[in-house]
Amino acid sequence: MRSYGQFCPVAKAAEVFCERWTPLIVRDLAVRPMRFSELQRGVPLMSPTLLTKRLRQLEAEGIVERKRTDSGRGWLYQLTSSGHEFAPIIGQLGTWGQRWSRRALAEGEVDLGLLVWALERGVSPDAFGPRRNVVRLELTDQPAHKKFWWYVNQDGRTEMCVENPGFEIVLYLAASLPDMIYIWRGDLSLSRAIDSGRLEVDGATRYRRALKAWLNPHPLTTVKSQRVQAPAV
């Protein structure tokens, strides 16, 4: 890690926290412990080599620790008590970003991998009841091999599948990738997306009514943009 060459505590904390990619790693580990492969999905532009290096640095600083999985195969990474003290900073960064940096998506920000992973991590698996069920998402502007995604809700967790798992599908969703990101980010409300036809929802009434609960909007989606020119979506 690069040093500012100052004894100031702001400088010392920034040397650790402001290293590129570190806030995103802490962002994801603040949710729950994760395997290396799961962390990769949250930083798809980060090379495995660099992720390994950054995790080792964070371990050396006492911010992240590794532990064996329950099966004894592989490792889980988790925040220490020191690392968890960064969580409020992450929250404030997110609030500031929602309030002051929101704009129309740039080309490089229309990230398919990050969206499908964020949905898997963020939706509420129990929204449709205790029985195993599936939501199919169609991203209408994507090529055939990236168009369909299945989310299996079972036993209090959601698993994303790239092929039809063969279980009961309770909801069919269809939207473009940018529109789905705008919905997830809170720029495009669910009701407006449906009323305008930018999100198509097909399924029994009780499941359609539970869609918002399943999407489980993050509290940051309620933060209003204060930019003079808010994103036009």
C-alpha positions as CSV (number, residue, x, y, z in Angstrom):
1,M,0.0,0.0,0.0
2,R,1.3,3.5,-0.8
3,S,2.0,5.8,2.0
4,Y,1.1,9.5,2.3
5,G,4.1,9.9,4.5
6,Q,2.0,11.5,7.2
7,F,1.2,10.6,10.8
8,C,-2.3,12.1,10.5
9,P,-4.9,9.5,11.3
10,V,-6.9,10.5,8.2
11,A,-3.9,9.8,6.1
12,K,-3.2,6.5,7.8
13,A,-6.8,5.3,7.4
14,A,-6.9,6.4,3.8
15,E,-3.8,4.4,3.0
16,V,-5.8,1.3,3.9
17,F,-9.3,2.1,2.9
18,C,-8.7,4.2,-0.3
19,E,-6.5,1.7,-2.0
20,R,-8.2,0.9,-5.3
21,W,-10.9,-1.9,-5.0
22,T,-10.7,-2.1,-1.2
23,P,-14.0,-0.2,-0.5
24,L,-15.8,-2.6,-2.9
25,I,-14.3,-5.7,-1.2
26,V,-15.3,-4.2,2.2
27,R,-18.8,-3.4,0.8
28,D,-19.4,-7.0,-0.1
29,L,-17.9,-8.6,3.1
30,A,-20.0,-6.2,5.2
31,V,-23.0,-8.2,3.9
32,R,-21.7,-11.6,4.9
33,P,-18.6,-13.8,4.7
34,M,-17.8,-14.9,1.2
35,R,-15.7,-17.3,-0.8
36,F,-13.0,-16.0,-3.1
37,S,-15.2,-16.8,-6.1
38,E,-18.1,-14.8,-4.7
39,L,-15.9,-11.8,-4.1
40,Q,-14.7,-12.0,-7.7
41,R,-18.3,-11.6,-8.9
42,G,-18.6,-8.3,-7.0
43,V,-15.4,-6.9,-8.7
44,P,-15.5,-8.5,-12.2
45,L,-12.9,-6.1,-13.6
46,M,-10.4,-7.0,-10.9
47,S,-7.9,-9.7,-11.8
48,P,-7.8,-12.8,-9.5
49,T,-4.1,-12.0,-8.8
50,L,-4.9,-8.5,-7.7
51,L,-7.8,-9.7,-5.6
52,T,-5.6,-12.2,-3.8
53,K,-3.0,-9.5,-3.2
54,R,-5.5,-7.1,-1.8
55,L,-7.0,-9.7,0.5
56,R,-3.6,-10.6,1.8
57,Q,-2.9,-6.9,2.5
58,L,-6.3,-6.6,4.3
59,E,-5.4,-9.6,6.4
60,A,-2.1,-8.2,7.3
61,E,-3.8,-5.0,8.4
62,G,-6.3,-7.0,10.6
63,I,-9.3,-5.9,8.6
64,V,-10.1,-9.3,7.0
65,E,-9.6,-12.8,8.2
66,R,-10.0,-16.2,6.6
67,K,-11.6,-19.3,8.1
68,R,-12.3,-22.8,6.8
69,T,-15.7,-23.5,5.4
70,D,-17.9,-25.9,7.4
71,S,-17.1,-28.6,4.9
72,G,-13.4,-28.0,5.3
73,R,-13.1,-27.3,1.6
74,G,-11.9,-23.9,0.7
75,W,-11.9,-20.6,2.7
76,L,-14.4,-18.0,3.7
77,Y,-13.3,-14.4,4.0
78,Q,-14.9,-12.2,6.6
79,L,-14.4,-8.8,8.3
80,T,-12.9,-8.5,11.7
81,S,-14.3,-6.1,14.3
82,S,-11.9,-3.6,12.9
83,G,-13.2,-4.2,9.3
84,H,-16.8,-3.9,10.5
85,E,-16.0,-0.3,11.6
86,F,-15.7,0.6,8.0
87,A,-19.4,-0.4,7.3
88,P,-20.8,3.0,8.3
89,I,-18.3,4.7,6.0
90,I,-19.5,2.4,3.2
91,G,-23.0,3.4,4.0
92,Q,-22.1,7.1,3.9
93,L,-20.3,6.7,0.6
94,G,-23.3,5.1,-0.9
95,T,-25.6,7.8,0.4
96,W,-23.4,10.5,-1.1
97,G,-23.1,8.6,-4.4
98,Q,-26.9,8.3,-4.6
99,R,-27.4,12.0,-3.8
100,W,-24.7,13.6,-5.8
101,S,-23.2,11.3,-8.5
102,R,-26.3,9.7,-10.1
103,R,-26.6,10.2,-13.8
104,A,-27.5,8.2,-16.9
105,L,-25.5,5.0,-17.2
106,A,-22.3,5.4,-19.1
107,E,-21.4,2.6,-21.6
108,G,-18.9,0.9,-19.3
109,E,-21.4,0.9,-16.4
110,V,-24.0,-1.3,-18.0
111,D,-22.6,-4.3,-16.3
112,L,-24.5,-7.6,-16.8
113,G,-22.4,-9.7,-14.4
114,L,-22.7,-7.2,-11.5
115,L,-26.5,-7.0,-12.0
116,V,-27.2,-10.7,-12.0
117,W,-24.9,-11.2,-9.0
118,A,-26.4,-8.2,-7.1
119,L,-29.9,-9.7,-7.6
120,E,-28.8,-13.1,-6.3
121,R,-27.2,-11.5,-3.2
122,G,-29.9,-8.9,-2.6
123,V,-33.4,-10.3,-3.2
124,S,-35.6,-11.8,-0.5
125,P,-35.8,-15.5,-1.0
126,D,-38.9,-15.9,1.3
127,A,-41.1,-13.3,-0.5
128,F,-43.1,-15.9,-2.4
129,G,-43.5,-18.3,0.5
130,P,-41.6,-21.3,1.9
131,R,-41.9,-23.6,-1.1
132,R,-39.1,-23.8,-3.6
133,N,-39.9,-21.4,-6.5
134,V,-38.2,-19.8,-9.4
135,V,-38.1,-16.3,-11.0
136,R,-37.0,-16.1,-14.6
137,L,-35.4,-12.9,-15.8
138,E,-35.2,-12.1,-19.5
139,L,-32.8,-9.3,-20.5
140,T,-34.3,-8.4,-23.8
141,D,-31.4,-6.5,-25.3
142,Q,-28.8,-9.2,-24.6
143,P,-27.5,-12.0,-27.0
144,A,-29.2,-15.4,-26.7
145,H,-26.5,-16.9,-24.4
146,K,-26.9,-14.0,-21.9
147,K,-30.6,-13.4,-22.2
148,F,-32.2,-15.7,-19.6
149,W,-31.4,-16.0,-15.9
150,W,-33.2,-18.1,-13.3
151,Y,-33.3,-17.4,-9.6
152,V,-34.1,-20.3,-7.4
153,N,-35.6,-19.4,-4.0
154,Q,-35.3,-22.1,-1.4
155,D,-34.5,-22.7,2.2
156,G,-33.9,-19.0,2.9
157,R,-31.4,-18.4,0.1
158,T,-31.5,-17.5,-3.6
159,E,-29.3,-19.2,-6.2
160,M,-28.8,-17.8,-9.7
161,C,-28.7,-20.3,-12.5
162,V,-27.6,-19.9,-16.1
163,E,-29.8,-22.8,-17.3
164,N,-33.4,-23.7,-16.5
165,P,-33.3,-25.6,-13.2
166,G,-36.6,-27.3,-14.0
167,F,-38.5,-26.2,-11.0
168,E,-41.8,-24.2,-10.9
169,I,-41.4,-20.7,-12.3
170,V,-43.7,-18.3,-10.4
171,L,-42.8,-15.1,-12.2
172,Y,-41.5,-14.2,-15.6
173,L,-39.7,-10.8,-15.8
174,A,-38.5,-9.1,-19.0
175,A,-36.6,-5.8,-19.3
176,S,-33.6,-4.4,-21.0
177,L,-30.3,-4.6,-19.1
178,P,-30.1,-0.8,-18.5
179,D,-33.7,-0.6,-17.4
180,M,-33.2,-3.5,-14.9
181,I,-30.2,-1.6,-13.5
182,Y,-32.2,1.6,-13.2
183,I,-34.9,-0.4,-11.3
184,W,-32.3,-2.0,-9.0
185,R,-30.6,1.3,-8.4
186,G,-33.8,3.1,-7.6
187,D,-33.8,5.5,-10.6
188,L,-36.9,3.8,-12.1
189,S,-39.7,2.9,-9.8
190,L,-41.2,-0.6,-10.1
191,S,-44.7,0.8,-10.7
192,R,-43.5,3.2,-13.4
193,A,-41.4,0.5,-15.1
194,I,-44.5,-1.8,-15.3
195,D,-46.9,0.9,-16.3
196,S,-44.7,2.1,-19.1
197,G,-44.0,-1.4,-20.4
198,R,-40.3,-1.2,-19.6
199,L,-40.7,-4.1,-17.3
200,E,-43.0,-7.0,-18.2
201,V,-44.2,-9.2,-15.4
202,D,-46.2,-12.4,-15.9
203,G,-47.4,-14.7,-13.2
204,A,-50.2,-15.3,-10.8
205,T,-51.6,-12.2,-9.1
206,R,-50.2,-13.1,-5.6
207,Y,-46.7,-13.5,-7.0
208,R,-46.9,-10.2,-9.0
209,R,-47.9,-8.5,-5.8
210,A,-44.9,-9.9,-4.0
211,L,-42.4,-8.8,-6.6
212,K,-41.4,-5.7,-4.8
213,A,-40.8,-7.7,-1.6
214,W,-38.7,-10.2,-3.6
215,L,-36.6,-7.4,-5.1
216,N,-36.1,-6.1,-1.6
217,P,-35.0,-2.6,-2.5
218,H,-31.9,-1.4,-0.7
219,P,-32.5,1.6,1.6
220,L,-30.2,3.7,-0.6
221,T,-32.8,3.5,-3.4
222,T,-34.9,6.0,-1.4
223,V,-32.2,8.6,-1.4
224,K,-33.1,11.3,-3.9
225,S,-30.7,12.8,-6.3
226,Q,-29.6,16.4,-5.6
227,R,-27.8,16.9,-8.9
228,V,-28.9,19.8,-11.0
229,Q,-29.3,17.4,-13.9
230,A,-30.7,14.2,-12.4
231,P,-30.4,11.0,-14.6
232,A,-33.0,11.0,-17.3
233,V,-34.5,7.5,-17.2
